[in-house]
Amino acid sequence: MADVLPTSTAWDPEFFKRSEMFAPLARGAQYFRHCDSWPELADYNSMSRGLNLRNAAGLALVFVAARPKPRGSRRRQVAQLTQLSYEAQIYQKGEVPTRLGSWHDFFNALVWCAYPLTKAALNQRQIDAAASSKTRVREQDRLAMFDEGGIIQLQGEAANSADLVFGHALFEAYMHDQMSVYGMTYTVLHNESPSSSGFPTKLSIIDAELARHVLSGSLWDPTQRPPRALLSDLKFVRIIA
C-alpha cells in the first residue's frame, strides 16, 4: 500500500476551510474541489479561462509546466542566455511556470484569482525595473518580497486595522504549520472600520487600489526597510467576493 503523504504535502481540496485567512482564495479554489489528487495543468487553465485571467499586457494567462532548474555552471549560463526569466515569460507570453503537486505554486495561481490586478501590476513593475538596468535592482527584490510574503494591512477609522494575506509563500507556510514567519506589510486606507472580529470587505476594490499603489511605485521606498508582521499575529477580515 502506498505511503500516506503528511498533512502538509497531501492534497486537500477543502483547504480553504482551515482558516479565515484563506477566504480570499475560496473563489478560485472552487475550480479544484472535484480533484481527488493534485490538480493538473488542465485544471489550472480551466480556472484561468473561467475567470478570464490576464496579464498586464492583456494576454490570457496560461499555466505551463515549469522547466527543471539547469545543473552545472555551463548549463546555467546557456539557460540564462536562451530562456526568458520568470517575470518575462509571464509578461511576454502570458505563461505562468507552475510545478504540479506544490502548495507554493498552487497558492500562486489562486492569488492570481483573488488579486488579478495586483499580480499583473507586480509583473509589470518587475519588467519596468528590469529594463532600467542590466543587473538586478533592489526594487525587484522588494517587489518579489511582497509577491511571496506580502500582507495587506487595511487601515480604517480610529487607527483600527485588519489584515489580508497576499503572498503565496505565507499561505504555504500555514499549510506546513509554520506560523512564526514574517511577511512584508503594506497599508491600504479603507473607508470601513476594521475590528478584531472582522468587517465586510469587497476584495475587488482592495485589489484595484493596491494595484494602483504598485504601479505608482509606492511599494518601493529605498530609504526605509519594509515593515513586517508575524503570520501568527494577523487579524483577518470578512470577505465579500
PyMOL commands that set and color helices and strands:
alter all, ss='L'
color gray80, all
select helices_A, chain A and resi 15-17+20-32+41-51+73-82+86-93+103-114+116-131+138-149+157-159+168-175+203-216+231-233
alter helices_A, ss='H'
color red, helices_A
select strands_A, chain A and resi 62-65+95-98+150-155+161-165+182-189+200-202+228-230+238-240
alter strands_A, ss='S'
color yellow, strands_A
deselect
rebuild
show_as cartoon
